[in-house]
């Protein structure tokens, strides 16, 4: 198992199992020192002059994405549509993996794979009560073998909690797929999921200034609201482009409010890092300063790492697809720290602590891909250097970081895929 795989295995999904410890720490006030105030009183409406929307490079070859998708499908997706995370010894499946596969199948126009992956998720990740009836239309995040050593494996849901990023990605894929393949049933299912995301994974949070509003939670309220004045949030779950699509499909809910609070959260939590980088996890408090690091003893960490990389990609999609000024300003203000790091050492550390110090001496392909997509619009020269030195495969039939690196395959492919290839008709219901 690679260092990055081991880190993600322990850090990313230990939150539900160790909730009791986190709740105790939140209640007893075991948080680190306050940080600089980062109040955001409104979102920018004009694009910064440093940002230029990139176009697909003339050398970008659609066949490359087809070949790498085919190789991924053969290695990671069973014939029944289950996506296998080979990085884990139990060969688990996650809702995240099913959603990434749906997005990639849509982008590569593989309708058969899209249906298989969707159907497997709907059949196997459905959250049901003791009576077998559906609790909602979100997906349980973890599925795999449940057996003691030496016993026969019994496959099924291992953790019934949902992870909001996966449900957001799945709903996004469904909305665009409905428009692309002219299948209204996809939109109907997306709307059903959107109602549950809104009801179960967003919350009105009243802060003592103009940052109050409805915020996205990473999962069930009980898991991420451990005390009356504390919430745990994940910046990499913020998907403003998706919220804009959701507002079209589901006008009965104010999804654009999540765009506003999402960008405010990204900006207001960035001073936790001396370099202004996003964190994997942050704590939101009623009292100022609102954003604070999680305690050092908590299983979830406030540092720039494997979750946080996705912030660059999600913000870049909002920039390209919706010409978003807040996206442009976020990239303009927060990417230069990584540009400087790259210029000095030709490497980006896989983890950087809040003091701006590298925590490891290796890079991460998944980070390079997410940063590449964002840098295309801020510093194309550095973006090209990163692509050529860190993301180029010797053969399109190869895998990034080996044939078990599930997370890397998805982030590398999605980060390299030119979002400007997506037709406007997929993004605008009026088209």
C-alpha positions as CSV (number, residue, x, y, z in Angstrom):
1,X,0.0,0.0,0.0
2,X,1.4,3.4,-0.9
3,X,1.9,6.1,1.7
4,X,-1.0,8.2,0.3
5,X,-3.3,5.2,0.3
6,X,-2.4,4.4,3.9
7,X,-3.0,8.0,4.9
8,X,-6.4,8.1,3.2
9,X,-7.5,4.8,4.6
10,X,-6.9,6.0,8.2
11,X,-7.8,9.7,8.0
12,X,-10.5,10.2,5.5
13,X,-13.2,7.8,6.8
14,X,-12.5,7.3,10.5
15,X,-14.9,10.1,11.4
16,X,-18.0,8.0,12.1
17,X,-16.2,5.3,14.2
18,X,-14.5,7.9,16.4
19,X,-17.4,10.4,16.8
20,X,-17.6,9.9,20.5
21,X,-14.0,11.2,21.0
22,X,-14.6,14.2,18.8
23,X,-17.9,15.1,20.5
24,X,-16.1,15.0,23.9
25,X,-13.4,17.3,22.6
26,X,-15.8,19.7,21.1
27,X,-17.8,20.0,24.3
28,X,-14.8,20.4,26.5
29,X,-13.4,23.1,24.3
30,X,-10.2,21.3,23.3
31,X,-9.4,23.4,20.2
32,X,-6.2,25.0,19.1
33,X,-5.4,28.7,19.3
34,X,-7.6,31.2,17.5
35,X,-6.7,32.2,14.0
36,X,-6.7,35.5,12.2
37,X,-10.1,36.9,11.4
38,X,-11.2,36.2,7.8
39,X,-14.7,37.6,7.5
40,X,-16.1,37.8,4.0
41,X,-18.8,40.4,3.6
42,X,-19.8,39.6,0.0
43,X,-18.7,37.7,-3.0
44,X,-16.8,39.4,-5.9
45,X,-18.7,40.1,-9.1
46,X,-15.9,40.9,-11.5
47,X,-13.1,38.5,-12.6
48,X,-9.6,39.3,-11.5
49,X,-7.3,40.4,-14.4
50,X,-4.9,37.5,-13.8
51,X,-7.5,34.8,-14.7
52,X,-7.9,33.8,-18.3
53,X,-10.2,30.9,-19.2
54,X,-8.1,28.3,-20.9
55,X,-9.0,26.3,-24.0
56,X,-8.2,22.7,-24.6
57,X,-4.6,22.3,-25.6
58,X,-4.1,21.5,-29.3
59,X,-2.2,18.4,-28.2
60,X,-5.1,17.1,-26.0
61,X,-6.2,13.8,-27.5
62,X,-9.7,12.5,-26.8
63,X,-8.4,9.0,-27.6
64,X,-6.2,9.3,-24.5
65,X,-9.2,9.7,-22.2
66,X,-11.0,6.8,-24.0
67,X,-8.0,4.5,-23.6
68,X,-7.4,5.3,-19.9
69,X,-11.1,5.0,-19.2
70,X,-11.2,1.6,-20.8
71,X,-8.2,0.5,-18.8
72,X,-9.8,1.8,-15.6
73,X,-13.1,0.0,-16.4
74,X,-11.4,-3.3,-17.0
75,X,-9.4,-3.1,-13.8
76,X,-11.7,-1.3,-11.3
77,X,-15.3,-1.9,-12.4
78,X,-16.9,-5.3,-12.3
79,X,-19.3,-6.4,-15.0
80,X,-22.2,-5.8,-12.7
81,X,-21.1,-2.1,-12.1
82,X,-19.4,-2.4,-8.8
83,X,-16.3,-0.2,-8.5
84,X,-13.5,-1.8,-6.5
85,X,-11.1,0.1,-4.3
86,X,-8.0,-2.1,-4.7
87,X,-6.0,0.1,-2.3
88,X,-7.8,-1.5,0.6
89,X,-7.2,-5.1,1.6
90,X,-10.9,-5.8,1.8
91,X,-11.6,-4.7,-1.8
92,X,-14.3,-2.4,-0.5
93,X,-16.6,-0.2,-2.6
94,X,-17.4,3.4,-1.7
95,X,-20.2,5.7,-2.8
96,X,-17.4,8.1,-3.9
97,X,-16.1,5.4,-6.3
98,X,-19.5,4.8,-7.8
99,X,-20.1,8.6,-8.3
100,X,-16.6,9.2,-9.9
101,X,-17.3,6.3,-12.3
102,X,-20.7,7.9,-13.3
103,X,-19.0,11.2,-14.0
104,X,-16.3,9.7,-16.1
105,X,-18.7,7.4,-18.0
106,X,-20.8,10.5,-18.8
107,X,-17.7,12.5,-19.9
108,X,-16.5,9.7,-22.2
109,X,-20.0,9.0,-23.5
110,X,-20.2,5.4,-22.2
111,X,-24.0,5.1,-21.5
112,X,-23.8,1.4,-20.8
113,X,-21.2,1.8,-18.0
114,X,-23.1,4.7,-16.6
115,X,-26.2,2.6,-16.2
116,X,-24.4,-0.4,-14.8
117,X,-22.6,1.7,-12.1
118,X,-25.8,3.6,-11.3
119,X,-27.9,0.5,-11.0
120,X,-25.3,-1.2,-8.8
121,X,-25.2,1.8,-6.5
122,X,-29.0,2.0,-6.3
123,X,-29.4,-1.7,-5.6
124,X,-26.5,-2.2,-3.1
125,X,-25.9,1.1,-1.4
126,X,-29.5,2.0,-0.6
127,X,-30.0,3.0,3.0
128,X,-32.8,0.9,4.5
129,X,-34.3,0.6,8.0
130,X,-34.8,-2.6,9.9
131,X,-38.0,-3.2,8.1
132,X,-36.2,-3.1,4.7
133,X,-37.9,0.1,3.6
134,X,-35.8,2.9,2.2
135,X,-34.8,5.6,4.7
136,X,-33.9,8.0,1.9
137,X,-32.3,8.0,-1.6
138,X,-28.7,8.7,-0.6
139,X,-26.0,6.1,-0.7
140,X,-24.3,4.3,2.2
141,X,-20.7,5.2,1.8
142,X,-19.0,1.9,2.5
143,X,-19.7,-1.6,1.2
144,X,-17.6,-4.8,1.4
145,X,-17.0,-8.1,3.2
146,X,-18.1,-8.4,6.8
147,X,-16.6,-11.4,8.5
148,X,-14.2,-12.3,11.2
149,X,-10.9,-13.8,10.1
150,X,-11.4,-17.4,9.0
151,X,-15.1,-17.0,8.5
152,X,-17.0,-16.9,5.2
153,X,-17.3,-13.5,3.8
154,X,-20.7,-11.8,3.8
155,X,-20.8,-8.9,1.5
156,X,-22.9,-5.8,2.1
157,X,-23.1,-2.3,3.6
158,X,-20.4,-1.9,6.3
159,X,-21.3,1.7,7.3
160,X,-24.8,3.0,6.5
161,X,-23.8,6.7,6.9
162,X,-23.7,8.7,3.7
163,X,-20.9,11.0,2.4
164,X,-22.3,14.1,0.9
165,X,-19.6,14.6,-1.8
166,X,-20.5,11.3,-3.4
167,X,-24.2,12.1,-3.5
168,X,-23.5,15.5,-4.9
169,X,-21.3,14.0,-7.7
170,X,-23.9,11.4,-8.4
171,X,-26.7,13.9,-8.7
172,X,-24.5,16.2,-10.9
173,X,-23.9,13.3,-13.2
174,X,-27.6,12.4,-13.3
175,X,-28.6,15.9,-14.3
176,X,-26.1,16.2,-17.1
177,X,-26.8,12.7,-18.3
178,X,-30.5,13.4,-18.5
179,X,-29.7,16.3,-20.8
180,X,-27.1,14.5,-22.8
181,X,-28.8,11.1,-23.4
182,X,-32.4,12.6,-23.3
183,X,-33.5,10.4,-20.4
184,X,-35.9,12.2,-18.1
185,X,-35.8,9.3,-15.6
186,X,-32.3,10.4,-14.7
187,X,-33.6,13.9,-13.8
188,X,-36.4,12.4,-11.8
189,X,-33.9,10.4,-9.7
190,X,-31.6,13.4,-9.3
191,X,-34.5,15.5,-8.0
192,X,-35.3,12.8,-5.4
193,X,-31.7,12.7,-4.3
194,X,-31.5,16.5,-4.1
195,X,-34.4,16.7,-1.7
196,X,-32.6,14.3,0.6
197,X,-29.3,16.1,0.3
198,X,-31.0,19.4,1.2
199,X,-33.0,17.9,4.1
200,X,-30.3,15.7,5.6
201,X,-27.0,17.3,4.7
202,X,-27.5,21.1,4.9
203,X,-28.1,23.2,7.9
204,X,-29.1,26.8,8.7
205,X,-26.2,28.2,10.9
206,X,-26.7,31.5,12.6
207,X,-23.4,33.3,13.2
208,X,-23.0,36.6,14.9
209,X,-22.3,38.5,11.7
210,X,-23.3,38.4,8.0
211,X,-21.8,35.0,7.5
212,X,-25.0,33.3,8.6
213,X,-26.7,31.1,6.1
214,X,-27.4,27.6,5.0
215,X,-24.2,25.5,4.9
216,X,-23.3,22.1,3.4
217,X,-22.5,19.3,5.9
218,X,-20.2,16.4,5.0
219,X,-22.7,13.8,6.1
220,X,-25.5,13.2,8.6
221,X,-26.2,16.1,11.0
222,X,-25.7,14.0,14.1
223,X,-22.2,13.1,12.9
224,X,-20.9,16.6,12.1
225,X,-22.8,18.8,14.6
226,X,-21.3,17.5,17.9
227,X,-22.3,20.4,20.1
228,X,-24.7,23.3,19.8
229,X,-22.0,25.8,18.8
230,X,-19.8,23.5,16.6
231,X,-19.9,22.0,13.2
232,X,-17.3,20.0,11.3
233,X,-17.0,20.9,7.6
234,X,-15.0,19.6,4.7
235,X,-13.9,22.4,2.2
236,X,-13.4,19.8,-0.6
237,X,-17.1,18.9,-0.6
238,X,-18.0,22.4,-1.7
239,X,-19.1,22.1,-5.4
240,X,-20.5,25.5,-6.5
241,X,-21.0,24.4,-10.1
242,X,-23.1,21.5,-8.9
243,X,-25.2,23.8,-6.7
244,X,-25.9,26.0,-9.8
245,X,-27.1,22.9,-11.7
246,X,-29.2,21.9,-8.7
247,X,-30.8,25.3,-8.6
248,X,-32.0,24.7,-12.2
249,X,-33.3,21.2,-11.5
250,X,-34.8,21.9,-8.1
251,X,-35.9,25.6,-7.9
252,X,-37.9,24.8,-4.7
253,X,-34.7,25.0,-2.6
254,X,-32.2,27.9,-2.5
255,X,-29.2,26.0,-3.8
256,X,-27.5,29.3,-4.8
257,X,-27.3,30.0,-1.0
258,X,-24.9,27.1,-0.9
259,X,-22.8,28.8,-3.5
260,X,-22.5,31.9,-1.3
261,X,-21.9,30.1,1.9
262,X,-19.5,27.7,0.2
263,X,-17.2,30.4,-1.1
264,X,-17.4,32.3,2.1
265,X,-16.4,29.1,4.0
266,X,-13.5,28.6,1.6
267,X,-12.3,32.2,2.0
268,X,-12.9,32.5,5.7
269,X,-11.2,29.2,6.6
270,X,-8.1,29.8,4.5
271,X,-6.3,31.9,7.1
272,X,-6.0,28.7,9.2
273,X,-3.1,28.0,6.9
274,X,-0.2,30.4,6.8
275,X,-0.1,29.8,3.1
276,X,-3.8,30.4,2.6
277,X,-4.4,26.8,1.5
278,X,-7.6,24.8,2.0
279,X,-7.7,22.3,4.8
280,X,-9.0,18.7,4.7
281,X,-11.3,19.5,7.7
282,X,-12.2,22.6,9.6
283,X,-14.3,23.4,12.7
284,X,-17.0,26.1,12.4
285,X,-18.0,27.8,15.7
286,X,-20.7,30.3,16.6
287,X,-18.1,32.5,18.3
288,X,-15.5,34.5,16.5
289,X,-13.1,33.5,15.1
290,X,-15.6,31.1,13.5
291,X,-13.1,28.8,11.8
292,X,-10.6,26.9,13.9
293,X,-8.4,23.8,13.4
294,X,-9.7,20.5,14.8
295,X,-7.8,19.4,18.0
296,X,-4.5,17.6,17.4
297,X,-5.9,14.5,19.0
298,X,-8.9,14.2,16.7
299,X,-8.9,11.5,13.9
300,X,-9.7,14.2,11.3
301,X,-7.0,16.7,10.6
302,X,-6.9,20.4,9.7
303,X,-4.1,20.3,7.2
304,X,-3.6,20.6,3.4
305,X,-3.8,17.0,2.2
306,X,-5.6,14.4,0.1
307,X,-9.1,15.7,0.6
308,X,-8.2,19.4,0.1
309,X,-6.7,18.9,-3.3
310,X,-10.2,18.6,-4.8
311,X,-11.0,22.2,-3.9
312,X,-8.9,23.4,-6.8
313,X,-10.7,21.2,-9.3
314,X,-14.2,22.0,-8.0
315,X,-13.5,25.7,-8.1
316,X,-12.0,25.5,-11.5
317,X,-15.1,23.8,-12.9
318,X,-17.2,26.6,-11.5
319,X,-14.9,29.1,-13.3
320,X,-15.0,27.4,-16.6
321,X,-18.6,26.3,-16.7
322,X,-20.2,29.3,-15.2
323,X,-17.6,32.1,-15.6
324,X,-17.7,32.5,-11.8
325,X,-15.9,35.6,-10.4
326,X,-15.7,34.1,-6.9
327,X,-13.9,31.1,-8.4
328,X,-11.5,33.4,-10.2
329,X,-10.7,35.3,-7.1
330,X,-10.2,32.2,-5.0
331,X,-7.7,30.7,-7.5
332,X,-6.0,34.1,-7.9
333,X,-5.6,34.6,-4.1
334,X,-4.7,31.1,-3.0
335,X,-2.9,29.2,-5.8
336,X,0.2,31.4,-5.8
337,X,1.6,29.8,-2.7
338,X,1.8,26.5,-4.6
339,X,3.2,28.2,-7.6
340,X,6.0,29.5,-5.5
341,X,6.5,26.1,-3.9
342,X,6.8,24.5,-7.3
343,X,9.1,27.2,-8.6
344,X,11.5,26.6,-5.7
345,X,11.6,22.8,-5.7
346,X,9.8,21.4,-8.7
347,X,7.6,19.5,-6.3
348,X,4.5,20.0,-4.2
349,X,4.5,18.1,-0.9
350,X,1.6,15.7,-0.5
351,X,0.8,17.2,2.9
352,X,1.4,20.7,4.3
353,X,0.7,21.7,7.9
354,X,-1.0,24.9,9.0
355,X,2.3,26.6,9.5
356,X,3.1,26.1,5.8
357,X,5.7,23.3,6.4
358,X,5.9,20.1,4.4
359,X,4.9,17.1,6.4
360,X,6.2,14.5,4.0
361,X,9.0,14.4,1.4
362,X,7.0,13.0,-1.5
363,X,4.4,14.5,-3.9
364,X,1.0,13.1,-4.9
365,X,-0.2,12.6,-8.4
366,X,-3.7,13.3,-7.4
367,X,-2.7,16.8,-6.1
368,X,-0.8,17.6,-9.3
369,X,-3.9,16.8,-11.4
370,X,-6.2,18.9,-9.3
371,X,-3.7,21.8,-9.2
372,X,-3.1,21.5,-12.9
373,X,-6.7,22.0,-13.8
374,X,-6.8,25.2,-11.7
375,X,-3.4,26.6,-12.8
376,X,-4.4,26.4,-16.5
377,X,-6.3,29.6,-15.9
378,X,-3.8,31.4,-13.7
379,X,-0.3,30.3,-14.9
380,X,-0.5,28.1,-18.0
381,X,3.3,27.8,-18.1
382,X,3.6,26.2,-14.7
383,X,0.5,24.1,-15.4
384,X,2.1,22.7,-18.5
385,X,5.3,22.0,-16.6
386,X,3.3,20.0,-14.0
387,X,1.4,18.1,-16.6
388,X,4.5,17.1,-18.5
389,X,6.7,16.2,-15.5
390,X,4.1,14.7,-13.2
391,X,1.0,13.5,-15.1
392,X,2.3,12.2,-18.4
393,X,2.0,8.4,-18.9
394,X,4.6,6.6,-20.9
395,X,1.8,4.7,-22.5
396,X,-1.9,5.5,-22.3
397,X,-2.5,1.8,-21.3
398,X,-0.5,2.4,-18.1
399,X,-1.9,3.5,-14.7
400,X,-1.0,6.5,-12.6
401,X,0.9,5.2,-9.6
402,X,0.1,1.6,-10.3
403,X,-3.0,-0.6,-10.9
404,X,-4.2,-0.4,-7.4
405,X,-4.2,3.4,-7.0
406,X,-8.0,3.9,-7.2
407,X,-8.2,7.4,-5.9
408,X,-5.3,8.6,-8.0
409,X,-6.8,7.2,-11.2
410,X,-10.0,9.2,-10.7
411,X,-8.4,12.5,-9.7
412,X,-5.7,12.3,-12.4
413,X,-8.2,11.6,-15.1
414,X,-10.8,14.2,-14.0
415,X,-8.1,16.8,-13.4
416,X,-6.6,16.3,-16.9
417,X,-10.0,16.2,-18.7
418,X,-10.7,19.7,-20.3
419,X,-14.0,20.9,-18.8
420,X,-14.5,23.1,-21.8
421,X,-15.3,20.0,-23.7
422,X,-18.6,19.7,-21.8
423,X,-21.4,21.0,-24.1
424,X,-23.3,24.1,-22.9
425,X,-26.5,22.1,-23.3
426,X,-25.5,19.9,-20.4
427,X,-25.1,22.9,-18.1
428,X,-28.1,25.0,-18.9
429,X,-31.6,23.7,-18.8
430,X,-32.7,26.4,-21.2
431,X,-30.4,25.1,-24.0
